Amino acid sequence: MSIRMEGLTKRFSNGKGIFDLTFSVKKGEVLGYLGPNGAGKSTTIRHLMGFYKPDRGKATIDGLDCMRLSAEVMKKVGYLPGEISFPDGMNGLQVLELLGGMRGMKGTARRDQLIKRFQFDVKTPIRKMSKGMKQKVGIFAAFMHDPAILILDEPTSGLDPLMQQVFVDLVLEEKERGKTVLMSSHMFEEIERTCDRVGIIKDGKLIAVEGIETMKAAQRKIIAVTFQSQEDADAVKRSGLDCIKEEGPRLHLAVQGNYDQLIAALAGREIFNMDMESQKLEDIFMHFYGTKEAAR
Ligand SMILES: Nc1ncnc2c1ncn2[C@@H]1O[C@H](COP(=O)(O)OP(=O)(O)OP(=O)(O)O)[C@@H](O)[C@H]1O
């Protein structure tokens, strides 16, 4: 059970879209699909679900054309849309029963187990649900029929950190069970914890498909150091470290892997304060693109 795209192209009338996408997700693999807002992630996913007809190229799931054989394809897939809307007059359980019925789903044990795991009160009316609660219903709908393929568009948006963890564990279990997962996300942490590879899309074009280890190696730490004196800050700035921002005696230094140079530069200086943070996903992309493009 694999997902494949070959030269998948769709140009909207405004010139935006996706262009010549070729990549695949193997059975038992979790692929993170990353890119800035408007890059084309949801458009790609909608092609996989057979909602859009490509101008050129094709998308297949388990060898079946996603457009021409969408009904067949849907049977194999669990789909979590980026924007979920449920009928307003129902509660969570009624929605799940409706969707289960449409799928001809037999048995509710798995569904009920998911509901318990995500600590969810399914009797809540949809109109009273928060974004995170609706997201949970979407997750149950995608996973409850135990599909071989999972296509998830920003699955943890709206979930609190505890529930994000529950979701990460669920995806890891599904991977273990040989499921094939394509997951779009803005959150590096969940990508890092679940994905084998990442595909990066920008302006509708695939920029890279890389192993997660390669991405991690590109992640830098930002160390913000406030010195007692401007002289010390200036001296450290001249030491050859990558200073990405300065605010008087406070320097933001980017370090990748090797801390020796940083420690040597800071030794003997009077330091007032020091904070360390991991580089943001967006920044990692930019750094990643930058080094890739520079290497060309
Ligand atoms: N039906 C449509 N008609 C015209 N333009 C569209 C249509 N659907 C999407 N677009 C445009 O195509 C581009 C890609 O949109 P898409 O929703 O796929 O991005 P995305 O990567 O999922 O973004 P986000 O992270 O913000 O959800 C955007 O510029 C969007 O405005």
The ligand as an SDF file (V2000), in Angstrom:
LIG
                    3D

 31 33  0  0  0  0  0  0  0  0999 V2000
   -9.4620   26.3290   -5.5350 N   0  0  0  0  0  0  0  0  0  0  0  0
   -8.4800   27.2140   -5.6320 C   0  0  0  0  0  0  0  0  0  0  0  0
   -8.5050   28.2160   -6.5350 N   0  0  0  0  0  0  0  0  0  0  0  0
   -7.5170   29.1150   -6.6340 C   0  0  0  0  0  0  0  0  0  0  0  0
   -6.3910   29.1070   -5.8640 N   0  0  0  0  0  0  0  0  0  0  0  0
   -6.3070   28.1320   -4.9450 C   0  0  0  0  0  0  0  0  0  0  0  0
   -7.3330   27.1230   -4.7640 C   0  0  0  0  0  0  0  0  0  0  0  0
   -6.9560   26.2800   -3.7760 N   0  0  0  0  0  0  0  0  0  0  0  0
   -5.7570   26.7330   -3.3490 C   0  0  0  0  0  0  0  0  0  0  0  0
   -5.3640   27.8330   -4.0490 N   0  0  0  0  0  0  0  0  0  0  0  0
   -4.0990   28.5720   -3.9000 C   0  0  0  0  0  0  0  0  0  0  0  0
   -3.0420   27.6400   -4.0920 O   0  0  0  0  0  0  0  0  0  0  0  0
   -1.9810   27.8700   -3.1690 C   0  0  0  0  0  0  0  0  0  0  0  0
   -1.7330   26.6180   -2.3430 C   0  0  0  0  0  0  0  0  0  0  0  0
   -2.7750   26.4820   -1.3640 O   0  0  0  0  0  0  0  0  0  0  0  0
   -2.8500   25.2800   -0.3220 P   0  0  0  0  0  0  0  0  0  0  0  0
   -4.1130   25.4280    0.4360 O   0  0  0  0  0  0  0  0  0  0  0  0
   -2.5890   24.0050   -1.0120 O   0  0  0  0  0  0  0  0  0  0  0  0
   -1.6070   25.6300    0.6090 O   0  0  0  0  0  0  0  0  0  0  0  0
   -1.1090   24.9320    1.9570 P   0  0  0  0  0  0  0  0  0  0  0  0
    0.3380   24.5650    1.7370 O   0  0  0  0  0  0  0  0  0  0  0  0
   -2.0140   23.8410    2.3650 O   0  0  0  0  0  0  0  0  0  0  0  0
   -1.1830   26.1470    2.9700 O   0  0  0  0  0  0  0  0  0  0  0  0
   -1.5120   26.2360    4.5650 P   0  0  0  0  0  0  0  0  0  0  0  0
   -0.2970   25.7900    5.2880 O   0  0  0  0  0  0  0  0  0  0  0  0
   -1.7600   27.7090    4.7200 O   0  0  0  0  0  0  0  0  0  0  0  0
   -2.7210   25.4050    4.8190 O   0  0  0  0  0  0  0  0  0  0  0  0
   -2.3950   29.0840   -2.3530 C   0  0  0  0  0  0  0  0  0  0  0  0
   -1.8000   30.2300   -2.9200 O   0  0  0  0  0  0  0  0  0  0  0  0
   -3.9030   29.1230   -2.4880 C   0  0  0  0  0  0  0  0  0  0  0  0
   -4.3840   30.4360   -2.4040 O   0  0  0  0  0  0  0  0  0  0  0  0
  1  2  1  0
  2  3  1  0
  2  7  2  0
  3  4  2  0
  4  5  1  0
  5  6  2  0
  6  7  1  0
  6 10  1  0
  7  8  1  0
  8  9  2  0
  9 10  1  0
 10 11  1  0
 11 12  1  0
 11 30  1  0
 12 13  1  0
 13 14  1  0
 13 28  1  0
 14 15  1  0
 15 16  1  0
 16 17  2  0
 16 18  1  0
 16 19  1  0
 19 20  1  0
 20 21  2  0
 20 22  1  0
 20 23  1  0
 23 24  1  0
 24 25  2  0
 24 26  1  0
 24 27  1  0
 28 29  1  0
 28 30  1  0
 30 31  1  0
M  END
$$$$
